[in-house]
Amino acid sequence: MSLFSSNLSYLGIDFDSNSVKVVELKNDNGRPRLVTYGYFDRKVSQASDDTGQDFLETAKLIKWVCNQSKTTTKKVVTALPSFSVFNSILNLPAMPKKELNSAVEWEAKKVIPLPLKDMILDWKVLDAADTGSEQDLSQEGENGDLEDKNRINSLRQRKFLKISSKKTEDIKILLTAAPKDLVKKYIDIFKAAGLSLLSLDTEAFSLIRSLVGNDKSAIMIVDVGSAATSISVVGNGIPVLNRSIRVGGLAITKTIADSLKVSSEQAEQFKYDIGVDFNRQAGGGIPKLIESSIMPIIDEIKYSLNLYRGQGRKDIEKIILTGGSAMLLNLPNYLQNALNLKVYLGDSWARVIYPEDLKPVLDEIGPRYSVAIGLAMRNIQ
């Protein structure tokens, strides 16, 4: 039990142009307990993969979901979209800690494809004894320079890891960067919604909290959302590879609707009722349409696997599937056959205390809430 545990509760809010997911978790002696949850989804016919939604409209939706869910706190943790965040692990020679900041910035110029003046950098020293560090992009590096910094970081929890004193060992740095204008937009959204934004997290760390926990094995997490699919390879609780492809559930629905000349709502229903062909048998119809739609996702997973294996790291033991479109019938088995790896549908509520009579409902919606749950867990675990 943490010496600083309390009965405070926190909101994890995961949103994009098509949906808002809110989860409130309470600190119950160091364990997260469900207080309430809620969501908003646009109609399929109105959904899009446009990320340029008006921030006032987004703030209004977030506030509406919170009111409908009867949330009891204004303390929020949210995440930047994976496709907007750059991640890299840097290997630096051993050096005094005071020299690290300038060394990290120098190396960051080599791996970040945008000018550093337009980015907010956050980095952590990785240590074999403790790999549980977390990303918080509400500061820049260790010193930070961002509007509303004091408000956002008032309860900020960061783990600073010791640097090995052995001169022969390299220092491993987990570097994360995000565009300053995007960070400012998120700050403005929650200010307009009347909520207190404690931290800007990353989706990868949120999914590790909700789906992986203390498992230190090499795991791939595949989050199939509405507009994009995010892929993270996690080792020792740290995301060592992150990729994103702008193909998700909407692309599958659109393919079915266009091919069969049906409405988006009908295509969406077909998608979930029929799913993919587990036996991968030849044939046409909706399963074949779905199979062709998810091939770009499978190709990206294969590419990520090859990229990871080429780094000489330990073998990936399993793939955890999450996101709204992870609920496609037979998808885990289909991917298992296609990739020759164990594939499981993640249980995002596994580390949360909740009333047993809610289990059927929570199991049904769980894959959609994986990021939101992990966000709400951030200041509890």
PABATI-841214 format. One record per residue (C-alpha): residue in three letters; residue number from 1; x, y, z. Coordinates in Angstrom, 2 decimals, padded with zeros to 5 digits, m for minus. Layout:
<rs>
{aa = Ala&i = NUM&u = X&v = Y&w = Z}
...
</rs>
This chain:
<rs>
{aa = Met&i = 1&u = 000.00&v = 000.00&w = 000.00}
{aa = Ser&i = 2&u = 001.34&v = 003.40&w = m000.95}
{aa = Leu&i = 3&u = 002.01&v = 005.86&w = 001.85}
{aa = Phe&i = 4&u = 000.30&v = 008.48&w = m000.27}
{aa = Ser&i = 5&u = m002.79&v = 006.49&w = m001.18}
{aa = Ser&i = 6&u = m006.09&v = 008.28&w = m000.76}
{aa = Asn&i = 7&u = m009.70&v = 008.07&w = m001.78}
{aa = Leu&i = 8&u = m009.23&v = 010.56&w = m004.61}
{aa = Ser&i = 9&u = m010.78&v = 009.70&w = m007.94}
{aa = Tyr&i = 10&u = m009.62&v = 010.54&w = m011.43}
{aa = Leu&i = 11&u = m011.14&v = 010.76&w = m014.89}
{aa = Gly&i = 12&u = m009.53&v = 009.03&w = m017.83}
{aa = Ile&i = 13&u = m010.84&v = 010.67&w = m020.99}
{aa = Asp&i = 14&u = m010.09&v = 009.20&w = m024.41}
{aa = Phe&i = 15&u = m011.48&v = 011.12&w = m027.37}
{aa = Asp&i = 16&u = m011.14&v = 011.64&w = m031.10}
{aa = Ser&i = 17&u = m013.26&v = 013.15&w = m033.85}
{aa = Asn&i = 18&u = m015.85&v = 010.37&w = m033.57}
{aa = Ser&i = 19&u = m016.17&v = 009.49&w = m029.91}
{aa = Val&i = 20&u = m015.60&v = 010.39&w = m026.28}
{aa = Lys&i = 21&u = m014.95&v = 007.74&w = m023.63}
{aa = Val&i = 22&u = m014.92&v = 008.69&w = m019.94}
{aa = Val&i = 23&u = m013.97&v = 006.45&w = m017.02}
{aa = Glu&i = 24&u = m013.82&v = 007.55&w = m013.39}
{aa = Leu&i = 25&u = m011.75&v = 005.39&w = m011.05}
{aa = Lys&i = 26&u = m011.35&v = 005.83&w = m007.31}
{aa = Asn&i = 27&u = m008.23&v = 005.05&w = m005.33}
{aa = Asp&i = 28&u = m009.23&v = 002.17&w = m003.03}
{aa = Asn&i = 29&u = m006.11&v = 001.52&w = m000.93}
{aa = Gly&i = 30&u = m003.91&v = 001.64&w = m004.00}
{aa = Arg&i = 31&u = m006.29&v = m000.26&w = m006.28}
{aa = Pro&i = 32&u = m008.55&v = 001.36&w = m008.89}
{aa = Arg&i = 33&u = m012.29&v = 001.02&w = m008.21}
{aa = Leu&i = 34&u = m014.88&v = 001.93&w = m010.83}
{aa = Val&i = 35&u = m017.02&v = 004.95&w = m009.96}
{aa = Thr&i = 36&u = m018.76&v = 005.60&w = m013.28}
{aa = Tyr&i = 37&u = m018.24&v = 005.57&w = m017.03}
{aa = Gly&i = 38&u = m019.86&v = 007.01&w = m020.14}
{aa = Tyr&i = 39&u = m019.39&v = 007.55&w = m023.83}
{aa = Phe&i = 40&u = m020.52&v = 009.39&w = m026.92}
{aa = Asp&i = 41&u = m020.29&v = 007.92&w = m030.43}
{aa = Arg&i = 42&u = m021.16&v = 009.71&w = m033.63}
{aa = Lys&i = 43&u = m023.48&v = 007.90&w = m036.00}
{aa = Val&i = 44&u = m021.49&v = 005.84&w = m038.46}
{aa = Ser&i = 45&u = m022.85&v = 007.91&w = m041.35}
{aa = Gln&i = 46&u = m021.45&v = 011.06&w = m039.69}
{aa = Ala&i = 47&u = m018.11&v = 009.64&w = m038.59}
{aa = Ser&i = 48&u = m014.84&v = 010.55&w = m040.29}
{aa = Asp&i = 49&u = m011.11&v = 010.25&w = m039.82}
{aa = Asp&i = 50&u = m010.70&v = 014.04&w = m039.74}
{aa = Thr&i = 51&u = m008.72&v = 015.05&w = m036.65}
{aa = Gly&i = 52&u = m009.29&v = 018.78&w = m037.05}
{aa = Gln&i = 53&u = m012.50&v = 019.05&w = m035.04}
{aa = Asp&i = 54&u = m013.31&v = 022.38&w = m033.41}
{aa = Phe&i = 55&u = m011.98&v = 022.40&w = m029.85}
{aa = Leu&i = 56&u = m015.07&v = 024.13&w = m028.44}
{aa = Glu&i = 57&u = m017.33&v = 021.46&w = m029.93}
{aa = Thr&i = 58&u = m015.09&v = 018.78&w = m028.48}
{aa = Ala&i = 59&u = m015.10&v = 020.46&w = m025.07}
{aa = Lys&i = 60&u = m018.91&v = 020.60&w = m025.16}
{aa = Leu&i = 61&u = m019.13&v = 016.86&w = m025.92}
{aa = Ile&i = 62&u = m016.71&v = 015.98&w = m023.14}
{aa = Lys&i = 63&u = m018.64&v = 018.09&w = m020.67}
{aa = Trp&i = 64&u = m021.93&v = 016.49&w = m021.80}
{aa = Val&i = 65&u = m020.58&v = 012.94&w = m021.34}
{aa = Cys&i = 66&u = m019.28&v = 013.82&w = m017.87}
{aa = Asn&i = 67&u = m022.67&v = 015.27&w = m016.89}
{aa = Gln&i = 68&u = m024.56&v = 012.27&w = m018.26}
{aa = Ser&i = 69&u = m022.20&v = 009.90&w = m016.43}
{aa = Lys&i = 70&u = m022.55&v = 011.86&w = m013.17}
{aa = Thr&i = 71&u = m018.80&v = 012.06&w = m012.66}
{aa = Thr&i = 72&u = m017.71&v = 013.27&w = m009.22}
{aa = Thr&i = 73&u = m014.31&v = 014.81&w = m009.95}
{aa = Lys&i = 74&u = m012.81&v = 017.32&w = m012.33}
{aa = Lys&i = 75&u = m009.30&v = 015.82&w = m012.23}
{aa = Val&i = 76&u = m008.47&v = 014.49&w = m015.72}
{aa = Val&i = 77&u = m005.73&v = 012.54&w = m017.45}
{aa = Thr&i = 78&u = m005.91&v = 012.28&w = m021.23}
{aa = Ala&i = 79&u = m003.67&v = 011.00&w = m024.03}
{aa = Leu&i = 80&u = m002.40&v = 012.41&w = m027.28}
{aa = Pro&i = 81&u = m003.17&v = 010.31&w = m030.37}
{aa = Ser&i = 82&u = m000.45&v = 007.78&w = m031.21}
{aa = Phe&i = 83&u = 000.02&v = 009.03&w = m034.76}
{aa = Ser&i = 84&u = 000.93&v = 012.50&w = m033.40}
{aa = Val&i = 85&u = 003.55&v = 011.33&w = m030.90}
{aa = Phe&i = 86&u = 007.15&v = 010.37&w = m031.69}
{aa = Asn&i = 87&u = 008.87&v = 007.72&w = m029.57}
{aa = Ser&i = 88&u = 012.44&v = 006.48&w = m029.60}
{aa = Ile&i = 89&u = 014.90&v = 004.74&w = m027.31}
{aa = Leu&i = 90&u = 018.27&v = 006.46&w = m027.31}
{aa = Asn&i = 91&u = 021.56&v = 004.83&w = m026.36}
{aa = Leu&i = 92&u = 024.00&v = 007.34&w = m024.87}
{aa = Pro&i = 93&u = 027.45&v = 006.81&w = m023.37}
{aa = Ala&i = 94&u = 027.72&v = 007.13&w = m019.60}
{aa = Met&i = 95&u = 027.93&v = 010.77&w = m018.56}
{aa = Pro&i = 96&u = 027.16&v = 013.04&w = m015.58}
{aa = Lys&i = 97&u = 023.45&v = 013.59&w = m015.10}
{aa = Lys&i = 98&u = 023.81&v = 017.36&w = m015.61}
{aa = Glu&i = 99&u = 025.00&v = 016.74&w = m019.18}
{aa = Leu&i = 100&u = 022.11&v = 014.48&w = m020.15}
{aa = Asn&i = 101&u = 019.63&v = 017.17&w = m021.11}
{aa = Ser&i = 102&u = 021.82&v = 018.66&w = m023.84}
{aa = Ala&i = 103&u = 022.86&v = 015.17&w = m025.02}
{aa = Val&i = 104&u = 019.23&v = 014.07&w = m025.33}
{aa = Glu&i = 105&u = 018.32&v = 017.19&w = m027.30}
{aa = Trp&i = 106&u = 021.25&v = 016.61&w = m029.65}
{aa = Glu&i = 107&u = 020.20&v = 013.00&w = m030.30}
{aa = Ala&i = 108&u = 016.53&v = 014.02&w = m030.60}
{aa = Lys&i = 109&u = 017.40&v = 016.11&w = m033.67}
{aa = Lys&i = 110&u = 018.45&v = 012.90&w = m035.42}
{aa = Val&i = 111&u = 015.24&v = 010.93&w = m034.80}
{aa = Ile&i = 112&u = 012.46&v = 013.55&w = m034.75}
{aa = Pro&i = 113&u = 011.47&v = 014.68&w = m038.27}
{aa = Leu&i = 114&u = 010.24&v = 018.11&w = m037.15}
{aa = Pro&i = 115&u = 012.08&v = 021.16&w = m035.75}
{aa = Leu&i = 116&u = 012.64&v = 020.77&w = m032.01}
{aa = Lys&i = 117&u = 011.47&v = 024.35&w = m031.45}
{aa = Asp&i = 118&u = 007.97&v = 023.17&w = m032.44}
{aa = Met&i = 119&u = 008.03&v = 020.11&w = m030.18}
{aa = Ile&i = 120&u = 007.68&v = 019.33&w = m026.50}
{aa = Leu&i = 121&u = 010.20&v = 016.70&w = m025.40}
{aa = Asp&i = 122&u = 009.89&v = 014.35&w = m022.46}
{aa = Trp&i = 123&u = 012.49&v = 011.73&w = m021.59}
{aa = Lys&i = 124&u = 013.24&v = 009.16&w = m018.95}
{aa = Val&i = 125&u = 016.34&v = 007.19&w = m018.09}
{aa = Leu&i = 126&u = 015.57&v = 003.49&w = m018.31}
{aa = Asp&i = 127&u = 017.08&v = 001.23&w = m015.69}
{aa = Ala&i = 128&u = 016.94&v = m002.56&w = m015.56}
{aa = Ala&i = 129&u = 015.89&v = m002.38&w = m011.93}
{aa = Asp&i = 130&u = 012.86&v = m000.21&w = m012.57}
{aa = Thr&i = 131&u = 011.23&v = 000.14&w = m015.99}
{aa = Gly&i = 132&u = 007.94&v = 001.57&w = m014.79}
{aa = Ser&i = 133&u = 008.53&v = 005.16&w = m015.81}
{aa = Glu&i = 134&u = 005.64&v = 007.01&w = m017.41}
{aa = Gln&i = 135&u = 005.34&v = 009.70&w = m020.01}
{aa = Asp&i = 136&u = 003.96&v = 013.12&w = m019.19}
{aa = Leu&i = 137&u = 004.07&v = 015.59&w = m022.05}
{aa = Ser&i = 138&u = 002.81&v = 018.49&w = m019.98}
{aa = Gln&i = 139&u = 006.45&v = 019.44&w = m019.46}
{aa = Glu&i = 140&u = 009.42&v = 019.78&w = m021.72}
{aa = Gly&i = 141&u = 012.26&v = 017.53&w = m020.59}
{aa = Glu&i = 142&u = 012.94&v = 017.80&w = m016.88}
{aa = Asn&i = 143&u = 012.58&v = 021.56&w = m016.61}
{aa = Gly&i = 144&u = 009.55&v = 022.30&w = m018.75}
{aa = Asp&i = 145&u = 008.23&v = 025.45&w = m020.35}
{aa = Leu&i = 146&u = 004.54&v = 025.34&w = m021.16}
{aa = Glu&i = 147&u = 001.49&v = 027.52&w = m020.55}
{aa = Asp&i = 148&u = m000.44&v = 026.46&w = m017.44}
{aa = Lys&i = 149&u = 002.50&v = 024.24&w = m016.42}
{aa = Asn&i = 150&u = 001.92&v = 024.74&w = m012.70}
{aa = Arg&i = 151&u = m001.75&v = 023.79&w = m012.89}
{aa = Ile&i = 152&u = m001.17&v = 020.69&w = m014.99}
{aa = Asn&i = 153&u = 001.77&v = 019.43&w = m012.96}
{aa = Ser&i = 154&u = 000.46&v = 020.16&w = m009.46}
{aa = Leu&i = 155&u = m000.05&v = 016.48&w = m008.74}
{aa = Arg&i = 156&u = 002.39&v = 015.17&w = m011.28}
{aa = Gln&i = 157&u = 003.98&v = 011.82&w = m010.39}
{aa = Arg&i = 158&u = 007.25&v = 011.04&w = m012.10}
{aa = Lys&i = 159&u = 009.84&v = 008.36&w = m011.40}
{aa = Phe&i = 160&u = 013.39&v = 009.59&w = m011.89}
{aa = Leu&i = 161&u = 015.67&v = 006.61&w = m012.26}
{aa = Lys&i = 162&u = 019.26&v = 006.39&w = m011.16}
{aa = Ile&i = 163&u = 021.94&v = 006.40&w = m013.81}
{aa = Ser&i = 164&u = 024.40&v = 003.56&w = m013.61}
{aa = Ser&i = 165&u = 027.77&v = 004.65&w = m012.26}
{aa = Lys&i = 166&u = 029.56&v = 002.03&w = m014.35}
{aa = Lys&i = 167&u = 031.39&v = 003.90&w = m017.07}
{aa = Thr&i = 168&u = 031.26&v = 000.88&w = m019.37}
{aa = Glu&i = 169&u = 027.46&v = 000.83&w = m019.55}
{aa = Asp&i = 170&u = 025.41&v = 002.89&w = m021.97}
{aa = Ile&i = 171&u = 022.49&v = 004.93&w = m020.73}
{aa = Lys&i = 172&u = 019.14&v = 004.09&w = m022.30}
{aa = Ile&i = 173&u = 016.73&v = 007.00&w = m022.70}
{aa = Leu&i = 174&u = 013.05&v = 006.72&w = m023.54}
{aa = Leu&i = 175&u = 012.31&v = 009.83&w = m025.59}
{aa = Thr&i = 176&u = 008.81&v = 011.05&w = m026.39}
{aa = Ala&i = 177&u = 007.92&v = 014.18&w = m028.33}
{aa = Ala&i = 178&u = 004.70&v = 015.90&w = m029.39}
{aa = Pro&i = 179&u = 003.89&v = 019.08&w = m031.32}
{aa = Lys&i = 180&u = 003.49&v = 022.13&w = m029.10}
{aa = Asp&i = 181&u = 000.39&v = 023.33&w = m030.96}
{aa = Leu&i = 182&u = m001.34&v = 019.99&w = m030.36}
{aa = Val&i = 183&u = m000.51&v = 020.07&w = m026.64}
{aa = Lys&i = 184&u = m001.89&v = 023.60&w = m026.41}
{aa = Lys&i = 185&u = m005.07&v = 022.51&w = m028.18}
{aa = Tyr&i = 186&u = m005.63&v = 019.77&w = m025.61}
{aa = Ile&i = 187&u = m005.07&v = 022.23&w = m022.76}
{aa = Asp&i = 188&u = m007.63&v = 024.58&w = m024.31}
{aa = Ile&i = 189&u = m010.18&v = 021.79&w = m024.75}
{aa = Phe&i = 190&u = m010.20&v = 020.81&w = m021.09}
{aa = Lys&i = 191&u = m010.09&v = 024.38&w = m019.89}
{aa = Ala&i = 192&u = m013.20&v = 025.07&w = m021.98}
{aa = Ala&i = 193&u = m014.84&v = 021.93&w = m020.56}
{aa = Gly&i = 194&u = m014.28&v = 023.19&w = m017.01}
{aa = Leu&i = 195&u = m012.00&v = 020.29&w = m016.11}
{aa = Ser&i = 196&u = m008.58&v = 020.20&w = m014.46}
{aa = Leu&i = 197&u = m006.05&v = 018.54&w = m016.77}
{aa = Leu&i = 198&u = m003.45&v = 016.88&w = m014.56}
{aa = Ser&i = 199&u = m001.37&v = 015.15&w = m017.21}
{aa = Leu&i = 200&u = m001.03&v = 014.49&w = m020.91}
{aa = Asp&i = 201&u = m000.10&v = 010.83&w = m021.23}
{aa = Thr&i = 202&u = 000.53&v = 008.56&w = m024.21}
{aa = Glu&i = 203&u = m001.85&v = 005.88&w = m025.44}
{aa = Ala&i = 204&u = 000.92&v = 003.28&w = m025.26}
{aa = Phe&i = 205&u = 001.49&v = 003.69&w = m021.52}
{aa = Ser&i = 206&u = m002.26&v = 003.81&w = m020.90}
{aa = Leu&i = 207&u = m002.71&v = 000.46&w = m022.67}
{aa = Ile&i = 208&u = 000.20&v = m001.03&w = m020.72}
{aa = Arg&i = 209&u = m001.53&v = m000.13&w = m017.45}
{aa = Ser&i = 210&u = m004.92&v = m001.51&w = m018.40}
{aa = Leu&i = 211&u = m003.88&v = m004.56&w = m020.45}
{aa = Val&i = 212&u = m000.36&v = m005.60&w = m019.43}
{aa = Gly&i = 213&u = 000.14&v = m004.65&w = m015.81}
{aa = Asn&i = 214&u = 003.31&v = m006.14&w = m014.31}
{aa = Asp&i = 215&u = 003.92&v = m008.65&w = m017.11}
{aa = Lys&i = 216&u = 007.55&v = m008.14&w = m018.18}
{aa = Ser&i = 217&u = 007.48&v = m010.36&w = m021.26}
{aa = Ala&i = 218&u = 007.63&v = m009.03&w = m024.81}
{aa = Ile&i = 219&u = 004.07&v = m008.27&w = m025.92}
{aa = Met&i = 220&u = 002.54&v = m006.55&w = m028.93}
{aa = Ile&i = 221&u = m000.59&v = m004.46&w = m028.34}
{aa = Val&i = 222&u = m002.78&v = m003.80&w = m031.39}
{aa = Asp&i = 223&u = m005.44&v = m001.13&w = m030.83}
{aa = Val&i = 224&u = m007.92&v = m001.11&w = m033.72}
{aa = Gly&i = 225&u = m009.85&v = 002.14&w = m033.42}
{aa = Ser&i = 226&u = m012.40&v = 003.76&w = m035.69}
{aa = Ala&i = 227&u = m010.00&v = 005.84&w = m037.81}
{aa = Ala&i = 228&u = m006.58&v = 004.37&w = m037.03}
{aa = Thr&i = 229&u = m004.79&v = 001.30&w = m035.72}
{aa = Ser&i = 230&u = m001.95&v = 001.71&w = m033.24}
{aa = Ile&i = 231&u = 000.71&v = m000.95&w = m032.71}
{aa = Ser&i = 232&u = 003.03&v = m001.02&w = m029.69}
{aa = Val&i = 233&u = 005.66&v = m003.58&w = m028.76}
{aa = Val&i = 234&u = 006.18&v = m003.64&w = m025.01}
{aa = Gly&i = 235&u = 009.15&v = m005.14&w = m023.18}
{aa = Asn&i = 236&u = 009.65&v = m004.96&w = m019.42}
{aa = Gly&i = 237&u = 006.70&v = m002.61&w = m019.20}
{aa = Ile&i = 238&u = 008.20&v = m000.10&w = m021.66}
{aa = Pro&i = 239&u = 007.01&v = 000.58&w = m025.23}
{aa = Val&i = 240&u = 010.08&v = m000.11&w = m027.36}
{aa = Leu&i = 241&u = 008.36&v = 000.26&w = m030.73}
{aa = Asn&i = 242&u = 005.30&v = 002.31&w = m031.68}
{aa = Arg&i = 243&u = 003.65&v = 002.55&w = m035.07}
{aa = Ser&i = 244&u = 000.30&v = 003.75&w = m036.36}
{aa = Ile&i = 245&u = m001.64&v = 003.28&w = m039.58}
{aa = Arg&i = 246&u = m004.62&v = 005.38&w = m040.63}
{aa = Val&i = 247&u = m006.84&v = 002.35&w = m041.21}
{aa = Gly&i = 248&u = m009.49&v = 001.30&w = m038.70}
{aa = Gly&i = 249&u = m013.07&v = 000.17&w = m038.30}
{aa = Leu&i = 250&u = m014.47&v = 002.95&w = m040.49}
{aa = Ala&i = 251&u = m012.48&v = 001.72&w = m043.48}
{aa = Ile&i = 252&u = m014.01&v = m001.75&w = m043.08}
{aa = Thr&i = 253&u = m017.52&v = m000.33&w = m042.81}
{aa = Lys&i = 254&u = m017.02&v = 001.90&w = m045.86}
{aa = Thr&i = 255&u = m015.77&v = m001.03&w = m047.96}
{aa = Ile&i = 256&u = m018.85&v = m003.09&w = m047.11}
{aa = Ala&i = 257&u = m021.22&v = m000.16&w = m047.71}
{aa = Asp&i = 258&u = m019.67&v = 000.74&w = m051.07}
{aa = Ser&i = 259&u = m019.49&v = m002.85&w = m052.32}
{aa = Leu&i = 260&u = m023.00&v = m003.90&w = m051.28}
{aa = Lys&i = 261&u = m024.65&v = m000.51&w = m051.89}
{aa = Val&i = 262&u = m026.09&v = m000.40&w = m048.37}
{aa = Ser&i = 263&u = m026.16&v = 002.33&w = m045.73}
{aa = Ser&i = 264&u = m023.26&v = 002.84&w = m043.33}
{aa = Glu&i = 265&u = m025.45&v = 001.69&w = m040.44}
{aa = Gln&i = 266&u = m026.31&v = m001.57&w = m042.24}
{aa = Ala&i = 267&u = m022.67&v = m002.14&w = m043.17}
{aa = Glu&i = 268&u = m021.62&v = m001.61&w = m039.54}
{aa = Gln&i = 269&u = m024.14&v = m004.21&w = m038.39}
{aa = Phe&i = 270&u = m022.98&v = m006.69&w = m041.04}
{aa = Lys&i = 271&u = m019.39&v = m006.14&w = m039.95}
{aa = Tyr&i = 272&u = m019.98&v = m007.16&w = m036.35}
{aa = Asp&i = 273&u = m022.54&v = m009.89&w = m037.04}
{aa = Ile&i = 274&u = m020.46&v = m011.73&w = m039.63}
{aa = Gly&i = 275&u = m016.84&v = m010.90&w = m038.86}
{aa = Val&i = 276&u = m013.91&v = m012.62&w = m040.57}
{aa = Asp&i = 277&u = m013.51&v = m016.19&w = m041.79}
{aa = Phe&i = 278&u = m011.51&v = m017.99&w = m039.11}
{aa = Asn&i = 279&u = m010.72&v = m020.92&w = m041.42}
{aa = Arg&i = 280&u = m009.51&v = m018.53&w = m044.15}
{aa = Gln&i = 281&u = m011.49&v = m020.39&w = m046.78}
{aa = Ala&i = 282&u = m011.83&v = m019.04&w = m050.27}
{aa = Gly&i = 283&u = m015.08&v = m017.37&w = m051.14}
{aa = Gly&i = 284&u = m016.76&v = m014.04&w = m051.59}
{aa = Gly&i = 285&u = m019.35&v = m012.08&w = m049.68}
{aa = Ile&i = 286&u = m018.93&v = m009.94&w = m046.61}
{aa = Pro&i = 287&u = m016.17&v = m012.01&w = m044.91}
{aa = Lys&i = 288&u = m014.01&v = m011.55&w = m048.00}
{aa = Leu&i = 289&u = m014.69&v = m007.80&w = m048.02}
{aa = Ile&i = 290&u = m013.71&v = m007.57&w = m044.37}
{aa = Glu&i = 291&u = m010.61&v = m009.66&w = m044.98}
{aa = Ser&i = 292&u = m009.45&v = m007.37&w = m047.79}
{aa = Ser&i = 293&u = m010.12&v = m004.31&w = m045.59}
{aa = Ile&i = 294&u = m007.98&v = m005.54&w = m042.70}
{aa = Met&i = 295&u = m005.05&v = m006.67&w = m044.87}
{aa = Pro&i = 296&u = m003.29&v = m003.28&w = m044.52}
{aa = Ile&i = 297&u = m003.49&v = m003.74&w = m040.74}
{aa = Ile&i = 298&u = m002.08&v = m007.27&w = m040.96}
{aa = Asp&i = 299&u = 000.70&v = m006.07&w = m043.25}
{aa = Glu&i = 300&u = 001.59&v = m003.32&w = m040.78}
{aa = Ile&i = 301&u = 001.64&v = m005.82&w = m037.90}
{aa = Lys&i = 302&u = 003.97&v = m008.08&w = m039.91}
{aa = Tyr&i = 303&u = 006.21&v = m005.14&w = m040.73}
{aa = Ser&i = 304&u = 006.35&v = m004.14&w = m037.05}
{aa = Leu&i = 305&u = 007.17&v = m007.71&w = m036.04}
{aa = Asn&i = 306&u = 010.01&v = m007.87&w = m038.55}
{aa = Leu&i = 307&u = 011.28&v = m004.46&w = m037.47}
{aa = Tyr&i = 308&u = 011.29&v = m005.51&w = m033.83}
{aa = Arg&i = 309&u = 012.92&v = m008.88&w = m034.52}
{aa = Gly&i = 310&u = 015.60&v = m007.15&w = m036.56}
{aa = Gln&i = 311&u = 016.69&v = m005.34&w = m033.40}
{aa = Gly&i = 312&u = 017.78&v = m008.64&w = m031.86}
{aa = Arg&i = 313&u = 015.40&v = m008.42&w = m028.92}
{aa = Lys&i = 314&u = 013.65&v = m011.29&w = m027.14}
{aa = Asp&i = 315&u = 010.80&v = m012.97&w = m028.98}
{aa = Ile&i = 316&u = 007.29&v = m011.58&w = m028.75}
{aa = Glu&i = 317&u = 005.19&v = m014.03&w = m026.75}
{aa = Lys&i = 318&u = 001.70&v = m012.83&w = m027.63}
{aa = Ile&i = 319&u = m000.44&v = m010.14&w = m029.19}
{aa = Ile&i = 320&u = m003.13&v = m008.36&w = m027.19}
{aa = Leu&i = 321&u = m005.97&v = m007.02&w = m029.30}
{aa = Thr&i = 322&u = m008.07&v = m004.06&w = m028.20}
{aa = Gly&i = 323&u = m010.13&v = m001.17&w = m029.58}
{aa = Gly&i = 324&u = m013.73&v = m001.07&w = m030.81}
{aa = Ser&i = 325&u = m013.09&v = m003.11&w = m033.96}
{aa = Ala&i = 326&u = m011.30&v = m005.80&w = m031.94}
{aa = Met&i = 327&u = m014.82&v = m007.08&w = m031.26}
{aa = Leu&i = 328&u = m015.16&v = m008.35&w = m034.84}
{aa = Leu&i = 329&u = m016.32&v = m011.95&w = m034.77}
{aa = Asn&i = 330&u = m013.37&v = m014.41&w = m035.00}
{aa = Leu&i = 331&u = m010.78&v = m011.65&w = m035.37}
{aa = Pro&i = 332&u = m008.37&v = m012.95&w = m032.66}
{aa = Asn&i = 333&u = m008.36&v = m016.44&w = m034.18}
{aa = Tyr&i = 334&u = m008.04&v = m015.05&w = m037.69}
{aa = Leu&i = 335&u = m005.00&v = m012.97&w = m036.74}
{aa = Gln&i = 336&u = m003.49&v = m015.90&w = m034.85}
{aa = Asn&i = 337&u = m003.62&v = m017.98&w = m038.03}
{aa = Ala&i = 338&u = m002.30&v = m015.17&w = m040.21}
{aa = Leu&i = 339&u = 000.58&v = m014.23&w = m037.90}
{aa = Asn&i = 340&u = 001.42&v = m017.59&w = m036.30}
{aa = Leu&i = 341&u = 001.37&v = m015.97&w = m032.86}
{aa = Lys&i = 342&u = m000.97&v = m016.25&w = m029.90}
{aa = Val&i = 343&u = m003.57&v = m013.49&w = m030.11}
{aa = Tyr&i = 344&u = m005.87&v = m012.58&w = m027.21}
{aa = Leu&i = 345&u = m008.68&v = m010.09&w = m026.79}
{aa = Gly&i = 346&u = m007.49&v = m007.85&w = m023.96}
{aa = Asp&i = 347&u = m009.42&v = m007.56&w = m020.69}
{aa = Ser&i = 348&u = m009.16&v = m003.87&w = m019.86}
{aa = Trp&i = 349&u = m011.13&v = m004.23&w = m016.60}
{aa = Ala&i = 350&u = m008.91&v = m007.00&w = m015.21}
{aa = Arg&i = 351&u = m007.12&v = m004.65&w = m012.77}
{aa = Val&i = 352&u = m010.20&v = m002.67&w = m011.76}
{aa = Ile&i = 353&u = m012.59&v = m003.41&w = m008.89}
{aa = Tyr&i = 354&u = m016.21&v = m003.23&w = m010.02}
{aa = Pro&i = 355&u = m019.65&v = m004.68&w = m009.06}
{aa = Glu&i = 356&u = m019.97&v = m008.27&w = m010.29}
{aa = Asp&i = 357&u = m023.40&v = m007.65&w = m011.76}
{aa = Leu&i = 358&u = m021.83&v = m005.20&w = m014.23}
{aa = Lys&i = 359&u = m019.45&v = m007.81&w = m015.66}
{aa = Pro&i = 360&u = m021.53&v = m008.75&w = m018.75}
{aa = Val&i = 361&u = m021.87&v = m005.11&w = m019.80}
{aa = Leu&i = 362&u = m018.26&v = m004.19&w = m019.00}
{aa = Asp&i = 363&u = m016.92&v = m007.21&w = m020.90}
{aa = Glu&i = 364&u = m018.90&v = m006.13&w = m023.96}
{aa = Ile&i = 365&u = m017.61&v = m002.55&w = m023.97}
{aa = Gly&i = 366&u = m014.16&v = m003.23&w = m022.50}
{aa = Pro&i = 367&u = m012.06&v = m003.07&w = m025.69}
{aa = Arg&i = 368&u = m013.41&v = 000.42&w = m026.41}
{aa = Tyr&i = 369&u = m012.36&v = 001.66&w = m022.97}
{aa = Ser&i = 370&u = m008.81&v = 000.31&w = m022.71}
{aa = Val&i = 371&u = m007.12&v = 003.70&w = m023.16}
{aa = Ala&i = 372&u = m009.56&v = 005.58&w = m020.91}
{aa = Ile&i = 373&u = m009.17&v = 002.99&w = m018.13}
{aa = Gly&i = 374&u = m005.38&v = 003.14&w = m018.32}
{aa = Leu&i = 375&u = m005.50&v = 006.94&w = m018.15}
{aa = Ala&i = 376&u = m007.69&v = 006.93&w = m015.05}
{aa = Met&i = 377&u = m005.29&v = 004.44&w = m013.42}
{aa = Arg&i = 378&u = m002.26&v = 006.69&w = m013.88}
{aa = Asn&i = 379&u = m002.34&v = 008.49&w = m010.51}
{aa = Ile&i = 380&u = m003.64&v = 005.49&w = m008.58}
{aa = Gln&i = 381&u = m001.08&v = 002.76&w = m009.23}
</rs>
